[in-house]
Amino acid sequence: MYQLIDGKELSKRIKEELKIEADKLKEKGIIPKLAVILVGDDSASKVYVRNKSKACNEVGVEFEEILLNSNTSMEKLLSIIDELNNRKDINGILLQSPIPKGLNIQEAFERIKWEKDVDGFNPINVGRLMIGQDTFISCTPYGIIKMLEACDIEIQGKNAVIIGRSNIVGKPLMQCLLNKNATVTICHSKTKNIKEITRTADILISAVGKINIVTADMVKDGAVVIDVGMNKNDKGKLVGDVDFEKVKEKASYITPVPGGVGPMTIAMLMNNVIKATKLQNNIIN
Amino acid sequence: MYQLIDGKELSKRIKEELKIEADKLKEKGIIPKLAVILVGDDSASKVYVRNKSKACNEVGVEFEEILLNSNTSMEKLLSIIDELNNRKDINGILLQSPIPKGLNIQEAFERIKWEKDVDGFNPINVGRLMIGQDTFISCTPYGIIKMLEACDIEIQGKNAVIIGRSNIVGKPLMQCLLNKNATVTICHSKTKNIKEITRTADILISAVGKINIVTADMVKDGAVVIDVGMNKNDKGKLVGDVDFEKVKEKASYITPVPGGVGPMTIAMLMNNVIKATKLQNNIIN
């Protein structure tokens, strides 16, 4: 009998705890504030930004949206980042991806001061995560670890298999799991015999972005299955990477889509904004 | 029939090629220079530093050794790094590890300007490697990739298993192998059933530092075996992690110790010094 990992419920609890933190900061006269830059008019991005704004409202974080049209130059984007870097009232800066082709997103991420890099995409934060130092961990991997911990799922000594090696999920998640003493394997489009590998997984995470890429025959009995995918099926419904109905019968724990990893990502963003605010104001704990 | 991967011979070839690069720089009036900081009097460290100095001499890189006694303060160490960061004649800075307890080596590594960080230990360089950007790759993992390439060993689509998750070998090597499209697993002291995992490896790398930790029963027939270990046995002889005499009979390729990974590490350090010199002088290729 599988257990559903309710990311929505858990994220709600985390946001409530963060609200207490935010309130304490306000008593000290400090108001946490997140700036989100959105370039162009990708409709999915707009939804993501709206959800982030909603979460800010729940936690008591101020929110400033910077909307740039799709023919914004790289110079302009960088100068806006510099401005936000220098503003004392802004604690966290997030550049919503994707940005229009022709703009270099890595250069932009690198320009965001590491102290305000609440997405954890600046190479300094990426490097610190890899070295095992305290840092801003990117929100999706961080949310996954929090979910596993909330369910008391043992990570140490377990075989964790990640499908997908993106810079925003697969690679940082590998570091997070390694830091928690899992044995970690990372698979991707060039992996041969992927089924043989995924069937060794005690914890299986799919972060590919393809419907039904994880089928029941790829999953070991009793595995924990985490679905990072966010895909629209032919009926326009949001679904994950995992063939949920069949895989759930083999899993011990499984995340739904929607209501699994997605809400956790936003909760951890809020966590990082509070962390950044404390860091910038020299508040320990 | 196994083939020995001769790191000594390959490193010689690489250093010869680098000498040509160094000579070209000299024609432009640019003399590449490496500064090595050694704190305390660890005898193994002294040998390593001597070998690096010898390699500099072979390639035509100037070498400056900064010897600090073991009760040097952190402030002093950082101020010396700052000085070297600012000196125009110094292109690469290397802090020999270990440094005495009480000094924070991570803080020191982080202080070395990324442009002069020829060891690739600054979080910016670590992060860039993880993101897949051009950067200074730490020398041992880089040397291993060069060895595999020199032997025309296919990496893409192969199962690579790394034993050991250190910041200087295991973790960056994982990134390097992933960037070359291998499916990568990283094992460590908390891994259970390690034998089952290592036997799936087409390419097996041990970076633990324990004699005979890799035995023949852990190795798949025809595997490529790379031994990063540098251990002294009870006769005072330098040996690796791999039970060489038995494992070689199963391997397709295997590195010896000494004469395998060790010389490659130093060759790649020279590579990084030349790269840093070019970068600082805006020379492309």
Interface residues (C-beta under 8 A of the other chain):
Chain A: Q106 N122 P123 I124 N125 V126 G127 R128 M130 I131 G132 Q133 Q156 G157 N159 R165 N167 K171 P172 M174 Q175 L178 N181 A182 T183 V184 T185 I186 C187 H188 K190 T191 K192 E196 I197 T200
Chain B: Q106 N122 P123 I124 N125 V126 G127 R128 M130 I131 G132 Q133 Q156 G157 N159 R165 N167 K171 P172 M174 Q175 L178 N181 A182 T183 V184 T185 I186 C187 H188 K190 T191 K192 E196 I197 T200
